[in-house]
């Protein structure tokens, strides 16, 4: 008779341990799923641009006038890539007209060569 009680006691103890473990696992998975969902919602959706254009490969640049100075725009013609201190009045007339119309520069090397030539 005593062995029946011992077996019953250990069976209840084992069942309790299994139920506690299963409950812990379910709650842990639930918390992890909520954190993953929250991280996806908070993830930035905008694209960042590194200095010197290292992170983004663009299809070219446009030189345009901004407040009397030469400004470098990305290929979308609205995002400013770099502001320069080159006054538009210091440039030759032909270059000034090209920049007023939006001068296209194909690569970063060409861009920096242009900026180096016309900066003081």
C-alpha positions as CSV (number, residue, x, y, z in Angstrom):
1,X,0.0,0.0,0.0
2,X,2.8,2.4,0.8
3,X,4.4,1.9,-2.6
4,X,1.2,3.0,-4.3
5,X,1.4,6.3,-2.5
6,X,5.1,6.8,-3.3
7,X,4.5,6.0,-7.0
8,X,1.4,8.4,-7.0
9,X,3.4,11.1,-5.2
10,X,6.4,10.9,-7.7
11,X,3.9,10.8,-10.7
12,X,2.2,14.0,-9.5
13,X,5.6,15.6,-8.9
14,X,6.8,14.6,-12.4
15,X,3.5,15.8,-14.0
16,X,3.9,19.1,-12.2
17,X,7.5,19.6,-13.4
18,X,6.4,18.8,-17.0
19,X,3.6,21.3,-16.8
20,X,5.8,24.0,-15.3
21,X,8.4,23.5,-18.0
22,X,5.8,23.6,-20.8
23,X,4.3,26.8,-19.4
24,X,7.7,28.4,-19.2
25,X,8.5,27.5,-22.8
26,X,5.2,28.8,-24.1
27,X,5.6,32.1,-22.3
28,X,9.2,32.5,-23.4
29,X,8.3,32.0,-27.0
30,X,5.4,34.5,-26.7
31,X,7.7,37.1,-25.3
32,X,10.3,36.5,-28.0
33,X,7.7,36.8,-30.7
34,X,6.4,40.1,-29.3
35,X,10.0,41.5,-29.1
36,X,10.7,40.5,-32.7
37,X,7.4,42.1,-33.9
38,X,8.2,45.3,-32.0
39,X,11.7,45.4,-33.5
40,X,10.3,45.1,-37.0
41,X,7.9,48.0,-36.3
42,X,10.7,50.2,-34.9
43,X,13.2,49.4,-37.7
44,X,13.9,52.5,-39.7
45,X,12.6,52.4,-43.2
46,X,14.7,55.2,-44.6
47,X,17.9,54.7,-46.4
48,X,21.0,56.3,-45.0
49,X,23.8,57.8,-47.0
50,X,27.3,57.4,-45.7
51,X,29.9,60.2,-45.9
52,X,31.8,60.1,-49.1
53,X,29.1,58.1,-50.7
54,X,30.5,54.7,-49.6
55,X,27.3,53.0,-48.6
56,X,25.2,54.0,-51.6
57,X,26.1,53.5,-55.2
58,X,24.3,56.3,-57.2
59,X,23.9,56.6,-60.9
60,X,25.6,60.0,-60.9
61,X,25.4,63.4,-59.5
62,X,24.0,66.8,-60.5
63,X,25.6,70.1,-59.9
64,X,23.1,72.9,-59.3
65,X,22.9,76.3,-57.9
66,X,21.7,76.8,-54.3
67,X,21.7,80.3,-52.7
68,X,24.5,81.5,-55.0
69,X,26.7,78.5,-54.4
70,X,27.3,75.2,-56.2
71,X,25.5,72.3,-54.6
72,X,25.8,68.6,-55.4
73,X,22.6,66.5,-55.7
74,X,22.1,62.8,-56.0
75,X,20.6,61.4,-59.2
76,X,17.1,62.0,-58.0
77,X,17.8,65.8,-58.3
78,X,16.2,66.5,-54.9
79,X,18.5,65.0,-52.3
80,X,21.5,67.1,-51.4
81,X,24.7,65.1,-51.4
82,X,27.2,67.9,-50.6
83,X,27.1,71.6,-50.2
84,X,30.2,73.5,-51.5
85,X,31.7,76.9,-50.8
86,X,32.2,77.6,-54.5
87,X,30.3,80.8,-55.4
88,X,28.5,80.6,-58.8
89,X,30.0,84.1,-59.6
90,X,33.5,82.7,-59.6
91,X,32.9,80.2,-62.4
92,X,33.2,80.8,-66.1
93,X,30.0,81.8,-67.9
94,X,29.8,78.4,-69.7
95,X,30.1,76.4,-66.5
96,X,27.7,78.7,-64.8
97,X,25.0,78.1,-67.5
98,X,25.6,74.3,-67.3
99,X,25.1,74.4,-63.5
100,X,22.0,76.5,-63.8
101,X,20.6,73.9,-66.1
102,X,21.8,71.0,-63.8
103,X,25.2,69.7,-64.9
104,X,25.4,65.9,-64.8
105,X,28.5,64.3,-63.4
106,X,28.7,60.5,-63.9
107,X,31.1,59.3,-61.1
108,X,32.4,60.4,-57.8
109,X,35.9,60.7,-59.2
110,X,34.6,63.1,-61.9
111,X,32.7,65.0,-59.2
112,X,35.7,65.5,-57.0
113,X,37.9,66.4,-59.9
114,X,35.4,69.2,-60.8
115,X,35.2,70.4,-57.3
116,X,38.9,70.4,-56.9
117,X,39.4,72.4,-60.1
118,X,37.0,75.2,-59.1
119,X,37.5,75.4,-55.3
120,X,39.8,78.1,-54.1
